[in-house]
Amino acid sequence: METYLSEVASAKVRPSTLHRYREEVEHHIGPMLGRHRLDKLTPAHLTSFYRDRVTVRSVGSVRRMHANLRRALNVAVRWQLIHSNPAALVEPPSLPHVEVRPYSLAQARRFLKAVEGLRLEARWLIGIALGLRLHDLRHTAESVLLAQGVPARVVMEILGHSQISVTLNIYAHVAPEVAREAAARLEGALWSGE
């Protein structure tokens, strides 16, 4: 892993990301997998490693370690140090599915009215208006923006999503009022001339 980090990753990632990778190697990957020779590392070793790590780290952290191991081992295959990548044969732990339930426009308005005058009012206002910091409020900001007809590409830029699919997948729940409005528009387009 050290060779991968110093010769490959250091040229591709930010210094802060490289620092995090090194910490993961030092505290997790190295102590648990470092005793295995590279050419003797198996999918079973990785599966056991992931199972152990989810007891002390988040699933997201373990998935990130899997991605780093997979990239490093892909390089080892390209450099002909090993014949196949054992990480490519292992599924990382699954993220738990959490249903996102953003506020409707009416709920968001009631929430803002409820926090009016509170010490943290500005934080909540910014959270809903710009989708900053707080996860559920990001989804509320997204839902409200899309319901108001703001193009998905603009919402993606405001919220800092890397791909438009992220924006659209989060909004897949379609708020009932948006569905009713879409049906009304379709009805108007098809039958308004009669």
SERO-4910 file (N, C-alpha, C, O; in steps of 0.05 Angstrom, whole numbers):
BEGIN
 pado doro    nc1    nc2    nc3   cac1   cac2   cac3    cc1    cc2    cc3    oc1    oc2    oc3
  Met    A     17    -24      0      0      0      0     17     25      0     10     45    -13
  Glu    A     40     24     14     57     48     15     67     56    -12     68     80    -19
  Thr    A     74     36    -28     83     42    -56     61     54    -72     66     74    -86
  Tyr    A     37     44    -70     14     55    -84      9     84    -75      5    101    -92
  Leu    A     10     89    -49      5    116    -39     26    135    -48     19    157    -57
  Ser    A     51    128    -46     72    147    -53     77    150    -83     84    172    -92
  Glu    A     72    129    -99     78    131   -127     54    136   -145     57    145   -167
  Val    A     30    129   -135      6    132   -152    -13    152   -141    -19    172   -153
  Ala    A    -23    146   -117    -44    163   -105    -34    192   -100    -50    211   -103
  Ser    A     -9    195    -92      1    222    -86     -1    241   -110     -2    265   -106
  Ala    A     -1    230   -134     -3    246   -158    -31    251   -167    -37    268   -184
  Lys    A    -50    237   -154    -78    238   -164    -98    251   -144   -119    260   -152
  Val    A    -91    251   -118   -110    261    -98    -98    285    -83    -74    290    -84
  Arg    A   -116    300    -70   -108    323    -54    -91    313    -30    -94    290    -21
  Pro    A    -74    331    -20    -58    323      4    -75    314     27    -67    295     42
  Ser    A    -98    327     32   -115    319     54   -126    291     50   -129    276     69
  Thr    A   -133    284     26   -143    258     19   -121    237     23   -126    215     34
  Leu    A    -97    243     13    -74    226     17    -68    221     46    -62    198     54
  His    A    -71    242     62    -66    239     91    -86    219    103    -79    203    119
  Arg    A   -112    222     95   -133    204    105   -126    175     97   -129    156    112
  Tyr    A   -118    171     71   -111    144     62    -89    133     79    -90    109     87
  Arg    A    -68    149     84    -45    139    100    -54    131    129    -45    112    140
  Glu    A    -72    147    140    -83    140    167    -98    114    166    -96     98    184
  Glu    A   -114    110    145   -128     85    143   -109     61    140   -114     40    152
  Val    A    -88     65    125    -68     43    122    -54     38    149    -51     16    157
  Glu    A    -46     60    162    -31     57    187    -48     45    210    -38     28    225
  His    A    -73     53    211    -90     44    234   -108     20    228   -116      7    247
  His    A   -113     14    203   -132     -7    197   -121    -28    178   -119    -51    185
  Ile    A   -114    -19    154   -106    -38    133    -80    -52    140    -79    -77    140
  Gly    A    -60    -37    147    -34    -48    154    -35    -68    177    -26    -91    174
  Pro    A    -46    -60    200    -46    -79    223    -62   -105    217    -55   -126    228
  Met    A    -82   -104    201    -99   -128    197    -92   -143    172    -94   -168    172
  Leu    A    -83   -130    151    -77   -144    126    -47   -145    119    -39   -160    102
  Gly    A    -31   -129    133     -3   -127    127     13   -152    132     35   -156    122
  Arg    A      2   -170    148     17   -195    154     15   -215    131     30   -235    130
  His    A     -3   -210    112     -6   -227     88     12   -218     66     12   -194     60
  Arg    A     26   -236     53     41   -228     29     21   -220      8     -1   -231      6
  Leu    A     29   -201     -9     12   -190    -29      1   -213    -47    -23   -213    -53
  Asp    A     18   -231    -55      9   -252    -73     -7   -274    -59    -17   -293    -72
  Lys    A     -9   -272    -33    -25   -292    -17    -51   -280     -6    -66   -293      7
  Leu    A    -55   -254    -12    -80   -241     -2   -104   -252    -17   -104   -254    -42
  Thr    A   -125   -260     -3   -148   -273    -15   -173   -257    -10   -174   -240      8
  Pro    A   -194   -263    -25   -220   -250    -19   -230   -256      9   -242   -239     22
  Ala    A   -223   -280     20   -232   -287     47   -218   -268     67   -231   -260     87
  His    A   -193   -261     63   -179   -243     81   -193   -216     81   -198   -204    102
  Leu    A   -200   -206     57   -214   -180     55   -241   -181     68   -249   -162     81
  Thr    A   -256   -202     63   -283   -205     75   -281   -204    105   -297   -191    118
  Ser    A   -262   -218    116   -258   -218    145   -251   -190    155   -260   -181    176
  Phe    A   -233   -177    140   -225   -150    147   -249   -131    148   -252   -116    167
  Tyr    A   -265   -132    127   -289   -114    126   -308   -120    149   -318   -101    162
  Arg    A   -313   -145    154   -331   -153    176   -321   -142    203   -337   -133    219
  Asp    A   -295   -144    207   -283   -134    232   -285   -103    233   -291    -92    254
  Arg    A   -279    -90    212   -277    -61    212   -304    -47    216   -305    -26    227
  Val    A   -326    -60    206   -352    -47    210   -361    -47    239   -380    -33    246
  Thr    A   -346    -61    256   -353    -60    284   -340    -36    298   -348    -28    320
  Val    A   -321    -23    284   -307      0    296   -308     25    278   -301     47    287
  Arg    A   -316     22    253   -317     44    234   -344     44    221   -359     24    222
  Ser    A   -352     66    209   -377     67    194   -375     50    169   -354     45    159
  Val    A   -398     42    159   -399     27    134   -387     43    112   -373     33     95
  Gly    A   -392     69    111   -381     87     91   -350     87     92   -337     87     71
  Ser    A   -339     87    116   -310     87    118   -298     60    108   -278     60     95
  Val    A   -312     38    114   -302     12    105   -305     10     75   -288     -2     62
  Arg    A   -326     21     64   -329     21     35   -307     37     22   -297     30      0
  Arg    A   -299     59     34   -277     76     24   -251     60     25   -235     62      6
  Met    A   -247     46     47   -222     29     49   -222      8     27   -202      2     15
  His    A   -246     -4     22   -248    -24      0   -240    -11    -27   -226    -23    -42
  Ala    A   -251     12    -32   -245     26    -57   -215     31    -60   -203     28    -81
  Asn    A   -202     39    -38   -173     45    -39   -158     19    -43   -139     18    -59
  Leu    A   -166     -2    -29   -152    -28    -33   -156    -38    -62   -137    -48    -74
  Arg    A   -180    -35    -72   -185    -44    -99   -167    -29   -119   -156    -41   -137
  Arg    A   -165     -2   -116   -148     14   -134   -119      5   -131   -105      2   -151
  Ala    A   -110      3   -107    -82     -5   -102    -76    -33   -114    -55    -37   -126
  Leu    A    -94    -51   -111    -90    -78   -121    -93    -79   -151    -80    -96   -164
  Asn    A   -109    -61   -163   -109    -59   -192    -82    -51   -203    -73    -61   -224
  Val    A    -69    -32   -189    -42    -24   -197    -23    -47   -195     -6    -51   -212
  Ala    A    -26    -63   -173     -8    -86   -170    -12   -106   -192      8   -119   -201
  Val    A    -36   -109   -202    -41   -127   -225    -28   -115   -250    -14   -130   -265
  Arg    A    -31    -89   -255    -19    -76   -278     12    -78   -277     24    -81   -298
  Trp    A     23    -76   -254     52    -78   -250     61   -107   -249     85   -112   -245
  Gln    A     43   -126   -253     48   -155   -253     60   -165   -227     76   -183   -227
  Leu    A     52   -152   -205     60   -162   -178     42   -185   -169     50   -202   -153
  Ile    A     17   -184   -178     -3   -206   -173    -18   -211   -198    -19   -194   -217
  His    A    -31   -235   -200    -45   -242   -225    -74   -232   -225    -84   -225   -247
  Ser    A    -86   -230   -202   -114   -220   -201   -118   -203   -176   -102   -204   -157
  Asn    A   -139   -187   -177   -145   -169   -155   -165   -182   -136   -189   -184   -144
  Pro    A   -158   -190   -112   -177   -203    -94   -199   -184    -86   -221   -193    -79
  Ala    A   -194   -158    -86   -215   -138    -78   -237   -137    -99   -260   -129    -92
  Ala    A   -230   -143   -124   -250   -143   -145   -270   -166   -142   -291   -166   -154
  Leu    A   -263   -185   -125   -280   -209   -121   -297   -207    -96   -312   -226    -89
  Val    A   -295   -185    -82   -308   -182    -56   -327   -158    -58   -320   -137    -68
  Glu    A   -351   -162    -47   -370   -140    -44   -365   -126    -18   -364   -139      3
  Pro    A   -362    -99    -19   -359    -85      7   -385    -86     22   -406    -92     11
  Pro    A   -385    -79     48   -410    -78     63   -430    -59     50   -422    -38     39
  Ser    A   -455    -66     52   -476    -49     40   -483    -27     58   -484    -29     83
  Leu    A   -488     -4     46   -498     19     62   -527     14     70   -543      4     53
  Pro    A   -534     20     94   -562     16    102   -579     36     86   -572     59     83
  His    A   -603     27     78   -621     45     63   -636     62     83   -649     52    101
  Val    A   -633     87     79   -647    106     96   -666    122     78   -658    136     60
  Glu    A   -692    120     84   -711    135     68   -710    164     75   -712    172     98
  Val    A   -706    180     55   -705    209     59   -733    220     58   -748    214     39
  Arg    A   -740    236     78   -766    248     79   -763    278     82   -767    288    104
  Pro    A   -757    292     61   -754    321     63   -781    335     69   -802    324     63
  Tyr    A   -779    358     80   -803    374     85   -816    382     59   -802    388     39
  Ser    A   -842    384     59   -856    396     37   -852    426     39   -842    436     59
  Leu    A   -861    441     19   -859    470     21   -874    481     45   -864    499     59
  Ala    A   -898    471     49   -914    480     72   -900    473     99   -900    490    117
  Gln    A   -889    449    101   -875    441    125   -850    459    129   -844    467    152
  Ala    A   -835    465    108   -812    481    110   -819    509    120   -805    521    137
  Arg    A   -841    520    110   -850    546    119   -858    546    149   -851    564    164
  Arg    A   -872    524    157   -879    522    186   -854    519    203   -853    531    225
  Phe    A   -835    505    194   -810    501    208   -796    528    212   -787    535    234
  Leu    A   -794    543    190   -780    569    192   -795    588    210   -783    604    225
  Lys    A   -822    587    210   -837    603    229   -832    595    258   -831    612    275
  Ala    A   -829    569    262   -825    558    289   -797    566    300   -794    570    324
  Val    A   -777    569    283   -750    576    293   -745    606    292   -723    615    300
  Glu    A   -765    621    284   -762    650    283   -756    661    310   -770    655    330
  Gly    A   -734    677    312   -726    689    337   -708    672    355   -698    681    375
  Leu    A   -704    647    347   -686    629    363   -657    637    357   -651    648    336
  Arg    A   -640    629    375   -611    635    373   -600    624    347   -583    637    334
  Leu    A   -608    600    339   -597    587    315   -615    591    290   -613    576    271
  Glu    A   -632    611    291   -650    616    268   -635    618    241   -643    607    221
  Ala    A   -613    633    241   -597    637    217   -587    611    206   -587    606    181
  Arg    A   -578    593    223   -568    567    215   -590    551    201   -586    540    179
  Trp    A   -614    551    213   -636    536    201   -645    549    174   -651    535    155
  Leu    A   -645    575    174   -653    589    149   -634    583    126   -642    576    104
  Ile    A   -608    584    132   -588    578    112   -590    548    104   -588    541     80
  Gly    A   -594    531    124   -597    503    118   -619    497     99   -616    481     80
  Ile    A   -642    509    103   -665    504     84   -661    519     58   -666    508     37
  Ala    A   -652    544     60   -650    560     35   -628    550     16   -632    550     -8
  Leu    A   -606    541     27   -584    533     10   -576    503     12   -559    494     -2
  Gly    A   -589    489     30   -583    461     34   -555    456     46   -543    436     40
  Leu    A   -546    475     62   -519    472     74   -520    457     99   -539    458    115
  Arg    A   -499    442    104   -493    428    129   -510    405    136   -501    382    139
  Leu    A   -536    410    140   -553    389    152   -566    372    131   -580    382    113
  His    A   -562    346    133   -570    327    112   -599    329    104   -605    332     80
  Asp    A   -618    327    123   -646    328    116   -654    355    105   -671    356     87
  Leu    A   -641    376    114   -648    403    103   -637    405     75   -649    420     59
  Arg    A   -615    392     68   -606    392     40   -627    380     22   -633    390      0
  His    A   -640    358     32   -660    345     15   -685    363     14   -699    364     -7
  Thr    A   -691    377     35   -713    396     35   -708    418     15   -725    425     -1
  Ala    A   -684    430     16   -677    451     -3   -679    440    -32   -690    454    -49
  Glu    A   -669    416    -36   -671    405    -63   -700    401    -72   -707    408    -94
  Ser    A   -716    390    -54   -745    385    -61   -759    411    -67   -774    413    -86
  Val    A   -755    431    -50   -768    457    -54   -759    470    -80   -776    480    -95
  Leu    A   -733    470    -85   -723    481   -110   -735    467   -135   -743    480   -154
  Leu    A   -735    441   -135   -745    426   -158   -775    430   -160   -786    433   -182
  Ala    A   -790    431   -138   -819    436   -138   -825    463   -149   -847    467   -161
  Gln    A   -807    482   -146   -811    509   -156   -803    512   -185   -804    534   -196
  Gly    A   -795    490   -197   -788    491   -226   -759    498   -232   -752    502   -255
  Val    A   -742    499   -211   -714    504   -216   -702    480   -230   -706    457   -221
  Pro    A   -689    484   -253   -678    461   -267   -659    444   -250   -644    454   -233
  Ala    A   -660    418   -254   -644    399   -238   -615    405   -240   -600    402   -220
  Arg    A   -605    414   -263   -577    421   -266   -569    444   -247   -547    444   -236
  Val    A   -587    464   -244   -581    486   -227   -581    477   -197   -565    485   -182
  Val    A   -601    460   -190   -602    449   -163   -576    433   -157   -565    435   -135
  Met    A   -567    417   -176   -543    402   -173   -519    421   -167   -504    415   -149
  Glu    A   -517    443   -181   -495    462   -176   -497    475   -149   -478    478   -134
  Ile    A   -522    483   -141   -526    496   -115   -518    478    -92   -505    486    -73
  Leu    A   -526    452    -94   -521    433    -72   -494    420    -74   -486    406    -55
  Gly    A   -480    424    -96   -453    413    -99   -452    383   -105   -433    370    -99
  His    A   -474    373   -117   -474    345   -125   -454    341   -148   -451    358   -165
  Ser    A   -441    318   -148   -421    313   -169   -434    305   -195   -422    309   -216
  Gln    A   -457    293   -194   -471    284   -218   -501    290   -216   -512    291   -194
  Ile    A   -514    295   -238   -542    301   -238   -558    277   -228   -580    281   -217
  Ser    A   -548    253   -232   -562    229   -223   -566    229   -193   -586    220   -182
  Val    A   -546    241   -178   -549    243   -149   -572    260   -142   -589    253   -125
  Thr    A   -575    283   -156   -597    301   -151   -623    288   -157   -642    290   -141
  Leu    A   -625    275   -179   -651    263   -188   -657    238   -171   -681    233   -166
  Asn    A   -638    222   -163   -643    199   -147   -654    207   -119   -672    193   -109
  Ile    A   -644    228   -108   -653    237    -82   -682    247    -84   -698    244    -65
  Tyr    A   -689    258   -107   -715    270   -111   -735    249   -122   -757    257   -130
  Ala    A   -728    224   -123   -744    203   -135   -771    200   -121   -790    188   -132
  His    A   -774    210    -96   -798    206    -81   -821    224    -90   -844    220    -82
  Val    A   -816    244   -107   -836    263   -119   -858    270    -99   -875    254    -92
  Ala    A   -857    294    -90   -876    305    -70   -904    304    -83   -907    309   -107
  Pro    A   -925    298    -67   -952    295    -77   -962    320    -92   -975    317   -113
  Glu    A   -956    344    -82   -965    368    -96   -952    371   -123   -965    382   -141
  Val    A   -927    362   -126   -914    364   -152   -927    344   -171   -931    351   -195
  Ala    A   -934    320   -162   -947    300   -179   -975    311   -188   -982    307   -211
  Arg    A   -990    323   -169  -1016    335   -177  -1013    357   -197  -1028    358   -216
  Glu    A   -993    374   -193   -988    396   -213   -981    385   -240   -990    395   -260
  Ala    A   -965    364   -241   -957    352   -266   -982    340   -280   -985    343   -304
  Ala    A   -999    327   -265  -1024    316   -276  -1042    338   -287  -1054    335   -308
  Ala    A  -1044    360   -272  -1060    382   -281  -1049    395   -307  -1064    402   -324
  Arg    A  -1023    397   -309  -1010    408   -333  -1015    390   -357  -1021    399   -379
  Leu    A  -1013    363   -352  -1018    344   -374  -1047    346   -383  -1053    347   -407
  Glu    A  -1065    348   -364  -1094    350   -370  -1099    376   -386  -1114    376   -406
  Gly    A  -1087    397   -377  -1090    423   -391  -1079    422   -419  -1092    433   -438
  Ala    A  -1057    409   -423  -1045    407   -449  -1061    390   -468  -1063    396   -492
  Leu    A  -1072    369   -458  -1087    350   -475  -1116    358   -480  -1127    353   -502
  Trp    A  -1129    369   -460  -1158    374   -463  -1167    403   -461  -1191    408   -460
  Ser    A  -1149    422   -460  -1157    450   -456  -1169    461   -481  -1185    480   -480
  Gly    A  -1164    449   -504  -1174    460   -530  -1203    450   -536  -1214    459   -555
  Glu    A  -1214    433   -519  -1241    422   -525  -1262    441   -516  -1286    434   -519
***
